[in-house]
Amino acid sequence: MVPLKKAHEEFVEHLKKRGRSSATILAYGKDIDQLVQFLMELQKSHVHEITKENLEAFMAKLASTGYTPKSISRKTNSTKTFFKFLKVQEYISDDPASLLSHPKVELKAPRILSKTEYAALRDACRQDIRTYAIIEILLQTGVRIGELARIKVDDLKFTDSDKPGELEIHPIEGHEGRIIPLNRSAQSAVKAYLKIRPDVKDKTLFVTKTGNPLLIRNIRSTIDRYFRLAEIPNAKVNDLRHTFVAHHLKRGASLVLVSKIAGHKRLSTTEKYLAYIERPKEEVQELAEL
């Protein structure tokens, strides 16, 4: 008989060995810890004692205490993954989570900035050279904020011709590396920032005045502030990525090309944006500046 707490610890170690991202490990770990605490209250302390009804009761409690369907769906997924692990380890003979249903989740439309909005955002931060460069990279390349925070100076290749430069994105926690074209607008913004960047040993592109790497939370809060100054409602940092994908698809860029540059694992992720834009019949093979 395997205790729930021991199984929980082994599950987290299993995720680490599988190379899952730190964010995934943390989220799954918290979800299963919450489940274990609930089951312990039901006097269920061993994995073989758990029934589908116990798991449904846990999800029902979450719903009654204000968790959204999206949050419950994520916890359902964590639970299913946990019990699959127990089954593979032969700690249980039957999987009580196999028939557990996900709640219906209404997919929220991505927030896509209009040309007027992202122009206003540029104007709001134009005097803040570092933030302007950050926003240009996010808007012109569609990289994730976590990827942007890890860019090194040596990852950039500039060009003086009309051809785009290059930005190398290294693999990070489940996301593949890739080479992204760096258009003139992004190059110009980054070059201006490099002129005033502190001369420090750390090769991270975006650093503080004291030379320390700029943290993701600081990047996020700074851009949120400029969204407010530009009077752009309900916008977040990740909406710059949504905007990159949507606007290029709207202009006729290849689905495969946009998907590759955005670093989507599946083409279907890119295709979802087609529901929110009007796309021309003919494809173009080059990306335009936003």
Stockholm file with secondary structure:
# STOCKHOLM 1.0

chainA/1-290         MVPLKKAHEEFVEHLKKRGRSSATILAYGKDIDQLVQFLMELQKSHVHEITKENLEAFMAKLASTGYTPKSISRKTNSTKTFFKFLKVQEYISDDPASLLSHPKVELKAPRILSKTEYAALRDACRQDIRTYAIIEILLQTGVRIGELARIKVDDLKFTDSDKPGELEIHPIEGHEGRIIPLNRSAQSAVKAYLKIRPDVKDKTLFVTKTGNPLLIRNIRSTIDRYFRLAEIPNAKVNDLRHTFVAHHLKRGASLVLVSKIAGHKRLSTTEKYLAYIERPKEEVQELAEL
#=GR chainA/1-290 SS CCBHHHHHHHHHHHHHHTTCCHHHHHHHHHHHHHHHHHHHHTTCCBGGGCCHHHHHHHHHHHHHTTCCHHHHHHHHHHHHHHHHHHHHTTSCSSCTTTTCCCCCCCCCCCCCCCHHHHHHHHHHHTTCHHHHHHHHHHHHHCCCHHHHHTCBGGGEECCSSSSCEEEEECCBTTBCCEEEEECHHHHHHHHHHHHHSCCCSCCBSSBCTTSCBCCHHHHHHHHHHHHHHTTCTTCCTHHHHHHHHHHHHHTTBCHHHHHHHHTCSSHHHHHGGGGGSCCCSSCBSSCCCC
#=GC SS_cons         CCBHHHHHHHHHHHHHHTTCCHHHHHHHHHHHHHHHHHHHHTTCCBGGGCCHHHHHHHHHHHHHTTCCHHHHHHHHHHHHHHHHHHHHTTSCSSCTTTTCCCCCCCCCCCCCCCHHHHHHHHHHHTTCHHHHHHHHHHHHHCCCHHHHHTCBGGGEECCSSSSCEEEEECCBTTBCCEEEEECHHHHHHHHHHHHHSCCCSCCBSSBCTTSCBCCHHHHHHHHHHHHHHTTCTTCCTHHHHHHHHHHHHHTTBCHHHHHHHHTCSSHHHHHGGGGGSCCCSSCBSSCCCC
//
